[in-house]
Amino acid sequence: MKVIMTQANLTLKGGGERVVLKIAQHYKAKIYTAEYNEEGTFSEFSDLDVEVIKNGGLGRLLPYGRVSQGLNYGLGFYGMKIDEDYDVLNAHIAPSHWVRNKNERVLWYCHTPLRDVYDLYGYRLSMKSFYQKPVYMLGARAVRSIDRRIVSRLELIVANSDNIRSRISKYFGRDDAEVLNGGVEYELYCDKGDDKYFLYPSRMSPNKRQDYAIRAFQTFKKKIKGYRLVLVGPVSKDGFYYDFYKKVVELAKDVGDVDIVGAVGDAELKDYYSHATAVLYAPIDEDYGLVPLEAMASCKPIISVNEGGPRKTIVDKETGFLVNNEDEMAAMMLEVAENPSLADVMGKKGRARVEKYYSWERFFGKFDRYLAKVAKM
């Protein structure tokens, strides 16, 4: 089966990019993307056929940022006509599914609908200045209009979690989306002990709430000494994200014992997992989240906010803890630090859960069937 993939961008090392990479490698698929930074994303993409699409150029007239990105990506995929032979077009992060405008047989593996114009619309609008709000409102309305028309025409939607299937139903009125969780290469992760630090691995973003984890750590520090918090993840040059990063840096200095590492290679990230006391996770209503799976694969307890995808992947009080506020996160950090045997038992249960339910073999067994279904349409 010949699969061609579309992906909004390949600029960072995130969970979505990991899934795209794994699928592309498995099917030897060509990837069309609107932006590609070989140094910023996983090096393995350089071994694949990656092509940057052209667009109308309207977004290039604006400074680099979320608006110019949105225009470039949306216009590029919306106007794209693929002349190559293929069996299935597999779209990923929005708006790469807009390729359906001029092409058929599209399977959208939905990581999430565009959050800036749907579930996070009010949050994003509140961050705009008075004169920016009318423009943002009009732009969001136009995007939603195009988006809903495109989604109504997609041959098949596969959501990466129950959380995303709920968003698809809510915002597009489609109740036929299948659910298929992404996998993890658990055999590449291991436990090398406890070096007395809590790890939060994620790209620097207001959505990921690194500040939440830092404040929880600040409360934890009042109860016990000798631990550190390590934040690992890339920082975007986009001002929206970089401004948040600067705030996190200042908060980390005030709290103390917080290391901000930035982007690291795959092997180094796995090493950080392997030596952690436990892994923290605090995103806003996370779409799915590979971090809990990677933590469990490393035999580490995962302490996550009780929101979104982690509510399905984590078994509360067995493979980790689901918490409702910063104080609860601090309390569970203390619980793990003071009870190494508990952390060990949780870690082993987490590893067993990942091996049973979140292998890539299990993923591709189902994904093959979805592709075959679309190929016949």
Secondary structure, 3 states (H helix, E strand, C coil): CCEEEEECCECCCCHHHHHHHHHHHHHCCEEEECCECCCCCCHHHHHCCEEECCCCCHHHHCCCCHHHHHHHHHHHHHCCCCCCCCCEEEECCCCHHHHHHCCCCEEEEECCCCHHHCCCHHHHHHCCCCCHHHHHHHHHHHHHHHHHHHHHHCCEEEECCHHHHHHHHHHHCCCCCEECCCCCCHHHCCCCCCCCEEEEECCCCCCCCHHHHHHHHHHHHCCCCCCEEEEECCCCCCHHHHHHHHHHHHHHHHHCCEEEEECCCHHHHHHHHHHCCEEEECCCCCCCCCHHHHHHHCCCCEEEECCCCHHHHCCECCCEEEECCHHHHHHHHHHHHHCHHHHHHHHHHHHHHHHHHCCHHHHHHHHHHHHHHHHCC
